Amino acid sequence: MTGRILVVLIVITALIAGAGMYYLQVYGFYDEVTVEEVNLVSVVSDQPEPIAFTDFQAIDADSSPIRYRACFQTEMSLAMLTETYVLLDDAEPRNAPGWFDCFDAQAIGDALEAGTALPFLSQKNVQYGVDRIVAITEDGRGYVWHELNDCGEKAYDGTVVGEECPERPAQN
């Protein structure tokens, strides 16, 4: 009889722990973010410059530098954007939590692959080794996410970073 009670307690504890971990991963660490600017890197100055936008929604979490996701609208045309801002050769959006419905990584990736959306560099090294990427579709919908750059990939997989990467900031 005591064995059955222990098994039931272990199963209940495992279910509670599993539900708690699921909640923390999907909902718990995310916060809504408000920003005053959406930036793209200019081809002339090589510096981030603000663009016009509306309907901004964003989430972020302190637990990881690549959890940032955002959506917005812009009236700027892709033709004007491509002449003014730094385009990226390759960008792959990361999945967002299911409850953040404006950001569908699969649909954004399909639009990038089809050429109906274009990826732009928003900011290098938002945090060490992490760049902010903006994709904008033909109809003016914009999506933002963070992606590891070459230095970040090297730093996080343990290989030698090399001289081309900036000095890594001191950790507290």
Sequence and secondary structure as in RCSB ss.txt:
>XXXX:A:sequence
MTGRILVVLIVITALIAGAGMYYLQVYGFYDEVTVEEVNLVSVVSDQPEPIAFTDFQAIDADSSPIRYRACFQTE
MSLAMLTETYVLLDDAEPRNAPGWFDCFDAQAIGDALEAGTALPFLSQKNVQYGVDRIVAITEDGRGYVWHELND
CGEKAYDGTVVGEECPERPAQN
>XXXX:A:secstr
 HHHHHHHHHHHHHHHHHHHHHHIIIIITEEE   S EEEEBTTT SEEEE  EEEEEEEETT TT  EEEEE  
  HHHHHHHB B S        TT TT  HHHHHHHHHHTSEEEEEEEEEEETTEEEEEEEETTSEEEEEEEE H
HHHHHHHTS   TTS       
